[in-house]
């Protein structure tokens, strides 16, 4: 572990174009549950599989049930950034980190101070009327009952990417550009099993691919450095 951390520290110090690509494991140490762990969302019992509930077709057909689930399980308000978020924000301020590419929808990277964040799956902090486009806060959705409605009568939908929906093209393009230009790519807190997001690391052209995750991933053999440990333990070495 120490030798791996030493190597990572050296690479970070030598890099000027770091890109961080993170998943749910980045935010678990802030208290936000992930999806696939033993205690994660997918291990809990509901009337329908979570993958079904957070799909576009389910949102259209059973909108009230979707929002009841969404408010209870997917609306992480009141959480604070952890050491990983804070270190990444500092690296950006120091001019060594180009961008954060995240699968998370909690907005904690921005709350920590990061400016260039590409949110592949959207954000709970943005909510729009599906009829007139009026913006609403996450608190509006959280405090509403049943289906949140706009003043015009339209449904207020969270700007998160549901199953069966495409990722935002602009966000994907910017993520690919950042990753392809990186001299150090750190992939952390993700199982790398959700596509198309997981396929983004294929665009990395460098020779310093770092994977940090508690469990093995399908890309471990392709990485130049693998650390199987918690992100908090690793990034506390950089505080």
Secondary structure, 3 states (H helix, E strand, C coil): CHHHHHHHHHHHHHCCCEEEEECHHHCHHHCCCCCCCCCCHHHCCCCCCHHHHCEHHHHHHCHHHHHHHHHHHCCCCCCCCCHHHHHHHHHHHCCCEEEEEECCCCCHHHHHCCCCEEECCEEEEEEEECCCCCEECHHHHHHCCCCCECCCCCEEEEEECCECCCCCHHHHHHHHHHHHHCCEEEEECCCCCCCCHHHHHHHCCCCCEEEECCCCCCCHHHCCEEECCCHHHHHHHHC
